[in-house]
Amino acid sequence: MTARRAHNPRMDDAPIRVRCACGWETAGTEDDVVAATSEHGELVHNMRATRDEILAMALPAASQESAQRRTG
């Protein structure tokens, strides 16, 4: 059984970002990012990830941008 988080419309609409180790990245709503990341993983890396696995890699879009500025 998979734990599901409670639906929070504000959180679901907040932009998130995922960056792959290969350099590909995407940002947008939760649903858009999950769909794009899933498609990228299957087409480019022949890998499948669950929605929960993809969301575990995701960061708020603003947080990842500021992290890149700190390390870049």
C-alpha positions, -999 to +999 in steps of 0.1 A: +000+000+000+013+034-009+009+064+014-007+093-003-004+129+008-035+150+013-046+170-016-034+206-012-045+228-042-019+255-033+009+230-033-003+212-064-003+245-084+031+257-071+058+253-097+083+225-092+114+215-110+132+182-117+167+180-132+181+147-145+217+137-141+220+140-179+213+177-177+177+176-189+153+195-168+116+205-166+095+228-145+058+234-141+028+221-122+031+188-104+011+170-131+031+185-159+065+177-143+055+142-135+043+135-171+074+151-187+099+134-163+082+100-168+083+104-206+120+115-205+130+086-183+113+060-205+125+075-239+160+085-230+171+062-202+147+032-206+137+037-170+103+039-153+097+059-122+065+061-101+048+094-094+061+093-058+097+087-070+095+116-094+080+139-067+108+128-043+133+143-068+114+175-073+121+208-056+102+240-056+113+258-088+126+289-068+146+267-044+165+248-071+172+281-089+187+296-058+207+264-051+221+266-086+232+302-080+250+292-048+268+262-065+271+276-100 
